[in-house]
């Protein structure tokens, strides 16, 4: 699967104003009407548990220059939001400087092997055309280059 190019995103959720987040590359658009997407999270993800309880999550599509954030949210460090630029947008953590942002409500949660698939109804979506998105391909981070 490492040879499939994918966007790199940080999935975020909050409980009592405390943020939780995880880096993912398994994210896809599911439907245009209604607007929906699907994200895959590890079954043991702490962020998954926050999403199960809050029924809302954010998709922070990282910009190509945000490798440090990708690695930070892929780690098991506690208090992942300490010393980071972010804010709560309608109760969901939004990271600063991302190339895209999507806020969702949970439509469905279902098992998928060693991961769990979370389907979300899109509440709002924003894109910063000045920021190129980060991608992951061949175990390397980069960006998409149009021809």
C-alpha positions as semicolon CSV with decimal commas, in nm:
position;residue;x (nm);y (nm);z (nm)
1;X;0,000;0,000;0,000
2;X;0,300;0,230;0,035
3;X;0,293;0,288;-0,341
4;X;-0,049;0,456;-0,332
5;X;-0,012;0,833;-0,301
6;X;-0,232;0,976;-0,025
7;X;-0,292;1,309;0,144
8;X;-0,148;1,349;0,493
9;X;-0,398;1,475;0,748
10;X;-0,433;1,514;1,121
11;X;-0,771;1,398;1,247
12;X;-0,877;1,596;1,553
13;X;-1,152;1,585;1,812
14;X;-1,205;1,731;2,157
15;X;-1,350;1,630;2,490
16;X;-1,421;1,908;2,742
17;X;-1,208;2,147;2,534
18;X;-0,904;1,917;2,541
19;X;-0,777;1,827;2,194
20;X;-0,686;1,483;2,065
21;X;-0,529;1,411;1,726
22;X;-0,374;1,147;1,504
23;X;-0,189;1,158;1,171
24;X;-0,353;0,956;0,894
25;X;-0,302;0,891;0,526
26;X;-0,614;0,674;0,487
27;X;-0,872;0,937;0,397
28;X;-1,109;0,961;0,103
29;X;-1,411;1,142;-0,030
30;X;-1,718;0,918;-0,010
31;X;-2,013;1,114;-0,147
32;X;-2,092;1,450;-0,306
33;X;-2,463;1,449;-0,211
34;X;-2,459;1,462;0,079
35;X;-2,095;1,560;0,117
36;X;-1,923;1,280;0,308
37;X;-1,575;1,143;0,369
38;X;-1,421;0,836;0,532
39;X;-1,113;0,816;0,750
40;X;-0,945;0,502;0,887
41;X;-0,807;0,512;1,241
42;X;-0,620;0,243;1,434
43;X;-0,854;0,048;1,662
44;X;-0,642;0,150;1,964
45;X;-0,637;0,521;1,877
46;X;-0,711;0,756;2,167
47;X;-0,851;1,001;1,911
48;X;-1,098;0,737;1,794
49;X;-1,237;0,714;2,147
50;X;-1,283;1,092;2,163
51;X;-1,462;1,082;1,825
52;X;-1,689;0,801;1,946
53;X;-1,793;1,017;2,242
54;X;-1,811;1,360;2,076
55;X;-1,959;1,240;1,742
56;X;-1,760;1,514;1,565
57;X;-1,412;1,542;1,415
58;X;-1,189;1,764;1,208
59;X;-0,970;1,682;0,911
60;X;-0,661;1,905;0,902
61;X;-0,505;1,849;0,558
62;X;-0,141;1,930;0,618
63;X;0,060;2,167;0,402
64;X;0,380;2,037;0,246
65;X;0,593;2,231;0,497
66;X;0,422;2,073;0,802
67;X;0,624;1,751;0,829
68;X;0,696;1,824;1,197
69;X;0,321;1,827;1,267
70;X;0,273;1,500;1,078
71;X;0,542;1,330;1,285
72;X;0,424;1,492;1,610
73;X;0,067;1,365;1,575
74;X;0,193;1,022;1,462
75;X;0,378;0,986;1,794
76;X;0,246;0,873;2,132
77;X;0,347;1,193;2,315
78;X;0,094;1,309;2,575
79;X;-0,065;1,653;2,543
80;X;-0,015;1,672;2,167
81;X;-0,162;2,022;2,149
82;X;0,077;2,183;2,398
83;X;0,280;2,466;2,241
84;X;0,101;2,436;1,903
85;X;-0,095;2,702;1,716
86;X;-0,458;2,584;1,708
87;X;-0,808;2,681;1,815
88;X;-1,146;2,520;1,868
89;X;-1,383;2,580;1,578
90;X;-1,736;2,483;1,681
91;X;-1,585;2,249;1,939
92;X;-1,337;2,077;1,703
93;X;-0,959;2,147;1,707
94;X;-0,830;2,326;1,397
95;X;-0,454;2,348;1,341
96;X;-0,297;2,668;1,207
97;X;-0,142;2,684;0,860
98;X;-0,304;2,373;0,711
99;X;-0,382;2,356;0,340
100;X;-0,736;2,238;0,405
101;X;-0,986;2,196;0,687
102;X;-1,303;1,987;0,704
103;X;-1,535;1,959;1,004
104;X;-1,763;1,657;1,019
105;X;-2,030;1,490;1,226
106;X;-2,008;1,113;1,256
107;X;-2,248;0,925;1,031
108;X;-2,119;0,574;1,093
109;X;-1,836;0,387;1,264
110;X;-1,751;0,036;1,150
111;X;-1,462;-0,209;1,188
112;X;-1,213;-0,257;0,906
113;X;-0,943;-0,510;0,993
114;X;-0,697;-0,358;1,239
115;X;-0,855;-0,015;1,179
116;X;-1,196;0,144;1,222
117;X;-1,367;0,336;0,942
118;X;-1,533;0,661;1,046
119;X;-1,778;0,806;0,792
120;X;-1,847;1,174;0,839
121;X;-2,104;1,420;0,707
122;X;-1,923;1,739;0,607
123;X;-2,043;2,043;0,803
124;X;-1,790;2,287;0,658
125;X;-1,480;2,277;0,438
126;X;-1,209;2,531;0,361
127;X;-0,906;2,527;0,132
128;X;-0,608;2,763;0,129
129;X;-0,496;2,785;-0,236
130;X;-0,163;2,933;-0,122
131;X;-0,072;2,608;0,058
132;X;0,026;2,292;-0,133
133;X;-0,097;1,977;0,042
134;X;0,140;1,717;0,182
135;X;0,126;1,367;0,033
136;X;0,275;1,034;0,133
137;X;0,402;0,794;-0,133
138;X;0,668;0,524;-0,130
139;X;0,730;0,588;0,242
140;X;0,826;0,947;0,155
141;X;0,652;1,276;0,229
142;X;0,616;1,525;-0,055
143;X;0,347;1,703;-0,255
144;X;0,156;1,660;-0,577
145;X;0,315;1,822;-0,881
146;X;0,076;1,892;-1,172
147;X;0,200;1,821;-1,524
